[in-house]
Each structure stands twice: as structure tokens, then as C-alpha cells.
Amino acid sequence: MAKARIFDVENKLKQKVGGGGFLPMSIQRAQERIEECQSTPKLFAEIAEKCIHDMRRNIFLLEHDKPLNMRMLRAPILDLKANGHMFGYKSVTMVCSDVLELMQKSRDVNADLVDLYKIIYNTIKLLLDGEIANDGDAMVKAFHHEIALACERYKKKYRAAG
């Protein structure tokens, strides 16, 4: 019968960055900052600016037949969805949710997905330009409803084709 061997692996990453956790005071300050930012949706505009820029660049590349992978398209929408919720722009989180779910399940970039991407870009841009942060706004609900329907049509079309 073979004997089991035990390997003692050296954790170089832990040696470089050190051990331990966060100081309770640091955690408290971070929590206070998050709560402060949640009540000021204008801070979200600063975060969203980079995402909007990335989406605009992606659209330009797509329109000029440059290859983009799904991760490059998905990243700004994911950031907008997560940060929108955290910083009080629930309208953006709401309209991003269906498209993001669809993009996480899609493998290929096709013309219909590009159209959805352009729609979500224009919707987010409109919400930011109009400073519409409330997910209860009638226009936000209408956008969300139409985007959800478009995503359902996409899913039906490509489930049947695939």
C-alpha cells in the first residue's frame, strides 16, 4: 500500500501582502462613505462616465467591423448595474438587468445583440443626462418593460436557432 505524501506549499502571495484582516475603524469608515454616497446619486455620474465612454467606443468598433468579445461588451453594463444600485441610481440598475442577464448567457456577438447594446447605451445616456435616478419613474418603467420584451424576443429567436 502506497504512503500518502504531504506537501508543504509556500504561499508567496501571502508573504508579499501579509496576513491579517481589516481594522474595525477602516471598515466603519468605508461603511460610512458608502452610506454617504448612497444619498448623493450625482456621484454615480462620475463613475458612469467611464462606462458610457467604453460603451460608445464599443459601438464605434462594432460599427467598423472590429472584433469584440462578449466580455468587452458586458463589462461596462455590469459596472453600471452594480454601481447604479450602490450609488442611488436604481433606474440604471433596472434597465441594465435584463440585457446583462442575456449577455451573460450569450456566446456570440450578432447584429441583434449589437442593436440591444445600442438601445441600452442610449437609454442609460438618457437617464444620466436627465438625472433620472428613481426606478419608480414612469419613463424608467416603460424603458425597462420594452427592453425586457426585446430580450425575450432575442432569447426566443436564438434558442430556436441554436
C-alpha positions as a Markdown table, in Angstrom:
| # | Residue | x | y | z |
|---|---|---|---|---|
| 1 | Met | 0.0 | 0.0 | 0.0 |
| 2 | Ala | 1.4 | 3.4 | -1.0 |
| 3 | Lys | 2.0 | 6.0 | 1.6 |
| 4 | Ala | 0.4 | 9.4 | 1.3 |
| 5 | Arg | 2.8 | 12.3 | 0.9 |
| 6 | Ile | 2.1 | 15.7 | 2.4 |
| 7 | Phe | 3.4 | 18.8 | 0.5 |
| 8 | Asp | 4.0 | 22.0 | 2.4 |
| 9 | Val | 3.4 | 24.7 | -0.2 |
| 10 | Glu | 4.9 | 28.1 | 0.3 |
| 11 | Asn | 2.3 | 30.9 | -0.1 |
| 12 | Lys | 4.3 | 33.6 | -1.8 |
| 13 | Leu | 1.3 | 35.9 | -2.3 |
| 14 | Lys | 0.6 | 35.9 | 1.4 |
| 15 | Gln | 4.3 | 36.6 | 2.1 |
| 16 | Lys | 4.1 | 39.6 | -0.3 |
| 17 | Val | 0.9 | 41.2 | 1.0 |
| 18 | Gly | 0.9 | 40.0 | 4.6 |
| 19 | Gly | -1.7 | 38.4 | 6.7 |
| 20 | Gly | -4.5 | 39.7 | 8.9 |
| 21 | Gly | -7.7 | 41.4 | 8.2 |
| 22 | Phe | -9.0 | 45.0 | 8.1 |
| 23 | Leu | -9.0 | 47.2 | 11.1 |
| 24 | Pro | -12.5 | 47.8 | 12.5 |
| 25 | Met | -12.0 | 51.6 | 12.2 |
| 26 | Ser | -11.3 | 51.2 | 8.5 |
| 27 | Ile | -14.4 | 49.1 | 8.0 |
| 28 | Gln | -16.5 | 51.6 | 9.8 |
| 29 | Arg | -15.1 | 54.5 | 7.7 |
| 30 | Ala | -15.8 | 52.6 | 4.5 |
| 31 | Gln | -19.4 | 51.8 | 5.6 |
| 32 | Glu | -20.0 | 55.5 | 6.4 |
| 33 | Arg | -18.6 | 56.5 | 3.0 |
| 34 | Ile | -20.9 | 54.1 | 1.2 |
| 35 | Glu | -23.9 | 55.3 | 3.1 |
| 36 | Glu | -22.9 | 58.9 | 2.4 |
| 37 | Cys | -22.6 | 58.2 | -1.4 |
| 38 | Gln | -25.9 | 56.4 | -1.5 |
| 39 | Ser | -27.8 | 59.6 | -0.6 |
| 40 | Thr | -26.0 | 61.5 | -3.4 |
| 41 | Pro | -26.7 | 60.0 | -6.8 |
| 42 | Lys | -24.7 | 62.7 | -8.6 |
| 43 | Leu | -21.5 | 60.8 | -7.6 |
| 44 | Phe | -22.7 | 58.0 | -9.8 |
| 45 | Ala | -22.4 | 60.2 | -12.8 |
| 46 | Glu | -18.6 | 60.3 | -12.3 |
| 47 | Ile | -18.4 | 56.5 | -12.2 |
| 48 | Ala | -20.8 | 56.1 | -15.1 |
| 49 | Glu | -18.9 | 58.5 | -17.4 |
| 50 | Lys | -16.1 | 55.9 | -17.9 |
| 51 | Cys | -18.7 | 53.1 | -18.6 |
| 52 | Ile | -20.5 | 55.3 | -21.1 |
| 53 | His | -17.2 | 56.1 | -22.8 |
| 54 | Asp | -16.4 | 52.4 | -23.0 |
| 55 | Met | -19.8 | 51.6 | -24.5 |
| 56 | Arg | -19.5 | 54.4 | -27.0 |
| 57 | Arg | -16.1 | 53.1 | -28.0 |
| 58 | Asn | -17.5 | 49.5 | -28.3 |
| 59 | Ile | -20.3 | 50.8 | -30.5 |
| 60 | Phe | -17.8 | 52.6 | -32.8 |
| 61 | Leu | -15.7 | 49.4 | -33.0 |
| 62 | Leu | -18.8 | 47.3 | -33.8 |
| 63 | Glu | -19.9 | 49.7 | -36.5 |
| 64 | His | -16.5 | 49.4 | -38.1 |
| 65 | Asp | -16.4 | 45.6 | -38.0 |
| 66 | Lys | -13.7 | 45.4 | -35.4 |
| 67 | Pro | -13.8 | 42.2 | -33.4 |
| 68 | Leu | -15.1 | 42.5 | -29.8 |
| 69 | Asn | -15.7 | 39.7 | -27.4 |
| 70 | Met | -18.7 | 39.4 | -25.1 |
| 71 | Arg | -16.7 | 40.3 | -22.0 |
| 72 | Met | -15.7 | 43.7 | -23.5 |
| 73 | Leu | -19.4 | 44.4 | -24.2 |
| 74 | Arg | -20.6 | 43.1 | -20.9 |
| 75 | Ala | -18.1 | 44.9 | -18.6 |
| 76 | Pro | -19.5 | 48.4 | -18.7 |
| 77 | Ile | -23.1 | 47.2 | -18.3 |
| 78 | Leu | -22.1 | 45.1 | -15.3 |
| 79 | Asp | -20.3 | 48.1 | -13.7 |
| 80 | Leu | -23.3 | 50.4 | -14.4 |
| 81 | Lys | -25.8 | 47.9 | -12.9 |
| 82 | Ala | -23.7 | 47.3 | -9.7 |
| 83 | Asn | -22.7 | 50.9 | -9.1 |
| 84 | Gly | -26.2 | 52.2 | -10.1 |
| 85 | His | -27.7 | 50.3 | -7.2 |
| 86 | Met | -24.9 | 51.2 | -4.8 |
| 87 | Phe | -25.0 | 54.9 | -5.5 |
| 88 | Gly | -28.7 | 55.5 | -5.7 |
| 89 | Tyr | -29.2 | 55.3 | -9.5 |
| 90 | Lys | -31.7 | 52.4 | -9.3 |
| 91 | Ser | -33.1 | 53.4 | -12.7 |
| 92 | Val | -29.8 | 52.4 | -14.4 |
| 93 | Thr | -29.7 | 49.1 | -12.5 |
| 94 | Met | -33.2 | 48.3 | -13.5 |
| 95 | Val | -32.7 | 48.9 | -17.2 |
| 96 | Cys | -29.3 | 47.1 | -17.3 |
| 97 | Ser | -30.6 | 43.9 | -15.5 |
| 98 | Asp | -32.3 | 42.1 | -18.4 |
| 99 | Val | -29.6 | 43.0 | -21.0 |
| 100 | Leu | -26.9 | 41.9 | -18.7 |
| 101 | Glu | -28.5 | 38.6 | -18.0 |
| 102 | Leu | -28.9 | 38.0 | -21.7 |
| 103 | Met | -25.3 | 38.9 | -22.4 |
| 104 | Gln | -24.0 | 36.6 | -19.7 |
| 105 | Lys | -25.8 | 33.7 | -21.4 |
| 106 | Ser | -24.8 | 34.7 | -25.0 |
| 107 | Arg | -21.7 | 33.4 | -26.6 |
| 108 | Asp | -21.6 | 35.3 | -29.9 |
| 109 | Val | -21.9 | 38.9 | -30.9 |
| 110 | Asn | -24.5 | 39.2 | -33.6 |
| 111 | Ala | -26.5 | 42.1 | -35.2 |
| 112 | Asp | -29.4 | 41.7 | -32.8 |
| 113 | Leu | -27.2 | 41.8 | -29.8 |
| 114 | Val | -25.5 | 44.9 | -31.2 |
| 115 | Asp | -28.9 | 46.6 | -31.6 |
| 116 | Leu | -29.8 | 45.7 | -27.9 |
| 117 | Tyr | -26.4 | 47.1 | -26.9 |
| 118 | Lys | -27.1 | 50.4 | -28.7 |
| 119 | Ile | -30.6 | 50.6 | -27.1 |
| 120 | Ile | -29.2 | 50.1 | -23.6 |
| 121 | Tyr | -26.5 | 52.7 | -24.3 |
| 122 | Asn | -29.0 | 55.3 | -25.4 |
| 123 | Thr | -31.3 | 54.5 | -22.5 |
| 124 | Ile | -28.6 | 54.8 | -19.9 |
| 125 | Lys | -27.3 | 58.0 | -21.5 |
| 126 | Leu | -30.8 | 59.5 | -21.5 |
| 127 | Leu | -31.3 | 58.6 | -17.8 |
| 128 | Leu | -27.9 | 60.1 | -16.8 |
| 129 | Asp | -28.4 | 63.3 | -18.9 |
| 130 | Gly | -31.9 | 63.7 | -17.4 |
| 131 | Glu | -30.6 | 62.8 | -13.9 |
| 132 | Ile | -33.4 | 60.2 | -13.6 |
| 133 | Ala | -32.3 | 58.1 | -10.7 |
| 134 | Asn | -35.6 | 56.7 | -9.4 |
| 135 | Asp | -36.6 | 53.3 | -10.6 |
| 136 | Gly | -40.2 | 54.1 | -9.9 |
| 137 | Asp | -40.3 | 56.8 | -12.6 |
| 138 | Ala | -42.9 | 56.0 | -15.3 |
| 139 | Met | -40.4 | 56.5 | -18.1 |
| 140 | Val | -37.9 | 54.1 | -16.4 |
| 141 | Lys | -40.6 | 51.5 | -16.0 |
| 142 | Ala | -41.5 | 51.9 | -19.7 |
| 143 | Phe | -37.9 | 51.6 | -20.8 |
| 144 | His | -37.5 | 48.5 | -18.6 |
| 145 | His | -40.6 | 46.9 | -20.0 |
| 146 | Glu | -39.6 | 47.4 | -23.6 |
| 147 | Ile | -36.0 | 46.3 | -23.0 |
| 148 | Ala | -37.3 | 43.2 | -21.2 |
| 149 | Leu | -39.6 | 42.4 | -24.2 |
| 150 | Ala | -36.7 | 42.9 | -26.6 |
| 151 | Cys | -34.6 | 40.5 | -24.6 |
| 152 | Glu | -37.3 | 37.9 | -24.5 |
| 153 | Arg | -37.7 | 38.1 | -28.3 |
| 154 | Tyr | -33.9 | 37.7 | -28.6 |
| 155 | Lys | -33.9 | 34.6 | -26.3 |
| 156 | Lys | -36.8 | 33.0 | -28.3 |
| 157 | Lys | -35.1 | 33.7 | -31.6 |
| 158 | Tyr | -31.7 | 32.3 | -30.7 |
| 159 | Arg | -33.0 | 29.4 | -28.6 |
| 160 | Ala | -34.9 | 28.3 | -31.7 |
| 161 | Ala | -31.9 | 28.9 | -34.0 |
| 162 | Gly | -29.4 | 27.3 | -31.6 |
